[in-house]
Amino acid sequence: MLPIGDNIPARNPPIATWTLILVNSFVFLIEVMLPPEEREAFLYVFAMVPGRGDSFQLVTNMFIHGGWLHIIANMWTLWIFGDNVEDRMGSVRFVIFYLLCGLAGNVLHLFMYPGSDIPTLGASGAIAGVLGAYFVMFPTARVIVLFPVLFIPFFFELPAVLYLGFWALSQVFSGTLSLALPEDIGGVGWWVHVGGFITGVVLHFFFVRRDRAGRDQYGIDAAWIPSNHWRKDR
């Protein structure tokens, strides 16, 4: 199921979301313009290779991608869900939150595959954190999804809690299934997604802007009002 959009408009220009998309796109264009040998060397240096243990790769790998489909899928998802989360956090807090979720996803992957020599790259761990925050903050939002059947596109509206909950469970299931394989054979970084999503669920509360009374930026007391009421002000 491919997300097409949601029904919650952003109140403020999502400057951080746009900037992250532009930075990722710029880095990817640099990648594709490199000769094959230099591109391979570039990925080897800046992608995360668990067996090498280079700490800077925990950050740099979030800004490189393995192909057009990879970056388009990631940036499209960030475009759909990032603006609303940024609305609640503010641009600077959102970027910090985004990076922390990406780091957490990478750390979980390192824990699961400590000796792997297969590069891991992409912004999906950080974006999974954005999905985790959206899952908690906007559970009753409606997500429009595309579901192709025999090359015929069908469009559905699903509650965000259902769509994102199913996605999260599928990552846990696939990640657990991958552990049954004799080794990390590459492909999707399931545990990067899981780690990012869980971190987003846990950390989002600390990044939502509040006034001195402890209310969020739209005047809702986030300490006691259930999150499914937050949409009423939007």
C-alpha positions as CSV (number, residue, x, y, z in Angstrom):
1,M,0.0,0.0,0.0
2,L,1.5,3.3,-1.1
3,P,0.5,6.4,0.9
4,I,-0.8,9.2,-1.4
5,G,-1.7,11.9,1.2
6,D,-3.5,12.7,4.4
7,N,-6.4,15.0,5.4
8,I,-4.5,17.2,7.8
9,P,-3.1,20.5,6.3
10,A,0.0,22.0,7.8
11,R,-0.6,25.4,9.5
12,N,3.0,26.5,8.9
13,P,5.4,26.1,6.0
14,P,7.4,22.8,6.7
15,I,10.8,24.4,6.2
16,A,12.7,21.6,7.9
17,T,10.9,18.9,5.9
18,W,11.6,20.8,2.6
19,T,15.2,21.3,3.6
20,L,15.7,17.6,4.5
21,I,14.2,16.6,1.2
22,L,16.5,19.0,-0.7
23,V,19.6,17.9,1.2
24,N,18.9,14.2,0.5
25,S,18.1,14.9,-3.1
26,F,21.3,17.0,-3.6
27,V,23.5,14.2,-2.1
28,F,21.8,11.6,-4.3
29,L,22.4,13.7,-7.4
30,I,26.1,13.8,-6.4
31,E,26.0,10.0,-6.1
32,V,24.5,9.4,-9.5
33,M,27.0,11.8,-11.2
34,L,30.0,10.0,-9.9
35,P,31.7,7.3,-12.1
36,P,30.9,3.8,-10.9
37,E,34.2,3.2,-9.2
38,E,34.0,6.5,-7.3
39,R,30.4,5.9,-6.4
40,E,31.3,2.6,-4.9
41,A,34.1,4.2,-2.9
42,F,31.7,7.0,-1.8
43,L,29.1,4.5,-0.5
44,Y,31.8,2.4,1.2
45,V,33.0,5.5,3.2
46,F,29.6,7.1,4.1
47,A,27.2,4.1,4.3
48,M,27.0,2.3,7.7
49,V,29.0,-0.9,7.8
50,P,28.4,-2.6,11.2
51,G,31.6,-4.6,11.1
52,R,33.7,-1.5,10.6
53,G,32.4,0.4,13.6
54,D,32.9,3.9,12.2
55,S,30.7,6.1,14.4
56,F,30.4,9.0,11.8
57,Q,28.5,6.6,9.5
58,L,25.6,6.5,12.0
59,V,24.8,10.0,10.7
60,T,26.1,10.1,7.1
61,N,24.3,7.0,6.1
62,M,21.0,8.8,6.7
63,F,21.7,11.1,3.7
64,I,22.6,8.6,1.0
65,H,20.4,6.3,-1.0
66,G,20.9,3.2,-3.1
67,G,18.8,4.1,-6.1
68,W,15.9,6.2,-7.6
69,L,13.1,4.1,-6.1
70,H,14.8,4.2,-2.7
71,I,15.1,8.0,-2.5
72,I,11.7,8.7,-4.1
73,A,9.9,6.4,-1.7
74,N,11.7,7.9,1.3
75,M,11.2,11.5,0.4
76,W,7.6,11.0,-0.7
77,T,6.8,9.5,2.8
78,L,8.7,12.3,4.5
79,W,6.7,14.8,2.4
80,I,3.4,13.3,3.4
81,F,3.9,12.9,7.1
82,G,6.7,15.3,8.0
83,D,4.8,18.6,7.7
84,N,2.3,17.8,10.4
85,V,4.9,16.5,12.9
86,E,7.1,19.5,12.2
87,D,4.0,21.7,12.8
88,R,3.8,20.4,16.4
89,M,7.5,20.6,17.1
90,G,8.9,23.5,15.2
91,S,11.6,23.3,12.6
92,V,14.7,23.1,14.8
93,R,13.2,20.6,17.2
94,F,11.9,18.5,14.3
95,V,15.4,18.2,12.8
96,I,16.9,17.1,16.1
97,F,14.1,14.6,16.6
98,Y,14.6,13.3,13.0
99,L,18.3,12.8,13.5
100,L,17.8,11.1,16.9
101,C,15.3,8.6,15.5
102,G,17.7,7.8,12.6
103,L,20.5,7.3,15.1
104,A,18.4,5.0,17.2
105,G,17.4,2.9,14.2
106,N,21.0,2.5,13.2
107,V,22.1,1.5,16.7
108,L,19.4,-1.2,16.8
109,H,20.6,-2.5,13.4
110,L,24.2,-2.6,14.8
111,F,23.0,-4.5,17.8
112,M,21.2,-7.0,15.6
113,Y,24.0,-7.5,13.0
114,P,27.2,-6.5,14.9
115,G,29.6,-8.1,12.5
116,S,27.9,-7.5,9.2
117,D,30.0,-6.2,6.3
118,I,26.9,-5.2,4.3
119,P,26.5,-1.4,3.9
120,T,23.3,0.1,5.3
121,L,22.1,3.4,3.9
122,G,19.0,5.6,3.6
123,A,16.8,8.0,5.6
124,S,14.2,5.4,6.4
125,G,15.1,5.0,10.1
126,A,14.7,8.8,10.7
127,I,11.5,8.8,8.6
128,A,10.2,5.8,10.6
129,G,10.6,8.0,13.7
130,V,8.4,10.7,12.0
131,L,5.8,7.9,11.3
132,G,6.0,6.9,15.0
133,A,5.3,10.5,16.1
134,Y,2.5,10.8,13.6
135,F,1.0,7.5,14.8
136,V,0.6,8.9,18.3
137,M,-0.2,12.5,17.6
138,F,-2.7,12.0,14.7
139,P,-4.3,8.5,15.2
140,T,-7.7,9.5,13.7
141,A,-6.2,11.3,10.6
142,R,-7.2,9.7,7.3
143,V,-4.4,8.4,5.1
144,I,-5.2,7.9,1.4
145,V,-3.4,4.8,0.1
146,L,-3.0,3.3,-3.3
147,F,-3.4,-0.5,-3.5
148,P,-2.9,-1.9,-7.0
149,V,-4.7,-5.1,-8.0
150,L,-3.7,-6.7,-11.3
151,F,-2.2,-3.3,-12.4
152,I,-5.6,-1.6,-11.6
153,P,-5.1,1.2,-9.0
154,F,-7.6,1.2,-6.1
155,F,-7.6,4.1,-3.6
156,F,-8.7,3.8,0.0
157,E,-8.9,6.0,3.1
158,L,-7.6,4.4,6.3
159,P,-7.2,5.7,9.8
160,A,-3.6,6.6,10.4
161,V,-3.5,4.4,13.5
162,L,-4.5,1.4,11.3
163,Y,-2.2,2.1,8.4
164,L,0.9,3.0,10.4
165,G,0.2,0.3,13.0
166,F,0.1,-2.3,10.3
167,W,3.2,-0.9,8.8
168,A,5.1,-1.1,12.1
169,L,4.0,-4.6,12.8
170,S,5.1,-5.7,9.3
171,Q,8.5,-4.3,10.0
172,V,8.8,-6.3,13.3
173,F,7.5,-9.4,11.6
174,S,9.9,-9.1,8.7
175,G,12.8,-8.2,10.9
176,T,12.2,-11.2,13.2
177,L,11.9,-13.5,10.1
178,S,15.2,-12.1,8.8
179,L,16.9,-13.3,12.0
180,A,16.2,-16.9,11.1
181,L,18.4,-16.5,8.0
182,P,22.0,-17.7,8.4
183,E,23.4,-14.2,7.9
184,D,22.4,-10.6,7.1
185,I,22.0,-10.9,3.3
186,G,21.1,-7.3,2.7
187,G,18.0,-5.7,1.3
188,V,15.7,-3.8,3.6
189,G,16.9,-2.7,7.0
190,W,13.9,-3.9,9.0
191,W,15.4,-3.2,12.4
192,V,16.4,0.3,11.4
193,H,12.7,0.9,10.7
194,V,11.7,-0.7,14.0
195,G,14.2,1.3,16.1
196,G,13.3,4.6,14.4
197,F,9.5,4.0,14.8
198,I,9.8,3.1,18.5
199,T,12.0,6.1,19.2
200,G,9.6,8.4,17.5
201,V,6.7,7.0,19.6
202,V,8.7,7.5,22.8
203,L,10.5,10.8,22.1
204,H,7.9,12.8,20.4
205,F,6.4,13.9,23.7
206,F,9.6,15.7,24.6
207,F,9.8,17.6,21.3
208,V,6.2,19.0,21.0
209,R,6.2,22.7,21.7
210,R,4.4,23.8,24.9
211,D,3.7,27.0,26.8
212,R,4.5,27.6,30.4
213,A,1.3,25.9,31.5
214,G,2.4,22.7,29.9
215,R,0.1,22.9,26.9
216,D,1.1,22.3,23.4
217,Q,1.4,25.1,20.8
218,Y,-2.3,25.0,20.0
219,G,-3.4,25.4,23.6
220,I,-4.1,21.7,24.4
221,D,-2.9,20.2,27.6
222,A,-0.8,17.4,26.1
223,A,-0.2,15.9,29.5
224,W,-3.8,14.7,30.0
225,I,-5.8,15.2,26.8
226,P,-5.8,12.0,24.7
227,S,-4.0,12.4,21.5
228,N,-7.0,11.6,19.4
229,H,-8.6,14.9,20.4
230,W,-5.7,17.0,19.0
231,R,-7.2,17.1,15.5
232,K,-10.0,19.3,16.7
233,D,-7.9,22.4,16.5
234,R,-6.6,21.7,13.0
